[in-house]
Amino acid sequence: MSVNQIKFNLNKVLDEIGAKRNKIAVESKTRPATILDLASGDTRTIKLETMVEILNAINRIAKENGSTRQYGIEALIEYIPEDNE
């Protein structure tokens, strides 16, 4: 597996819900550097507990901003299949 096959979409989600990285960091009690790494795609590892806290914060903020969408892990992490041609 190549790390290029994993794409993080945190910035896209933040745009959709109208939130800044710092707000997610504060709401999820996650280090801002972890959120920055996730947003920039520089994350190599992330604890599942941290991912759950980030998703909980995203969903709380989305709801506060009037969204009815529920964000799951698939909104944050995208798998890009390798080219088998």
N, C-alpha and C positions, 0 to 999 in steps of 0.2 A: 504494500500500500504506500502510496505517495501522499505526503501531507498536502500536495496540490489538489488532491481529490476531495478535500474537506474545505468548505467555504462557510465562513461565519457571517451571518446577516444581521448582526445586532444594530448596526447603523440604520439599516432599512427599517427595522422594527421601531427604533427610536423615532425616526421621522414619522412613521405611521401614527404613533401614539402622542407625538408632540412633546417628547421628553429629552432631556440632556443626559449625557453619560453620568454626570455627577449625581443627578437625582436618583438614577438607578443604583449607583454605588451606595448612597445614603439609605435609600429605602430597603435595599437588600442586605445592608451591613457587609458589603463586599469592598475590598480595597479598590480605590480608584484605578490603580495600576492594572489590576486584574480586568476591570471593565475596559480600560483602554486597550489592553492586549487582545481581548475578545473582539472589540470593535474593529481593530486594525488587522485582525487575522493572524496575530503573532502568538496565539495561544497554542501550546504544545500539549498541555494537560489541564484538566479542570475537574474538580471534585463534583460528583453528582449532587451533593448537598448544596454546593455553591450554585450550580445550575438551577436547582429547584428554587432557591431563594431569589435568584435573578428573575426567573419566570414568574414567581409570585408577585414580585415588585412590578414587573411589566404589566401583568394582568390587573393589579390594583390601580395603577396609574391609567391604563387604558379605560377602565371602568369609570374612574373619576372624570376622565375627559370625554365621556359619552359613548365610548365604543362598546359594542356588544360582542366583539370578537374575543375568543379565548385563544391565547398564544400558547403553543406547546413547543417542545424541543425542536420539532421540524421547522418552526419559524426561525430559529436561531442557527441551526446547523444544517447544511446542505451537503449531500454526498454527490460527487460528480464521478460517474462511472469511467473507468479507463477505456480508452479507445481500443477496441478489439478488431480493428479492420486489418 
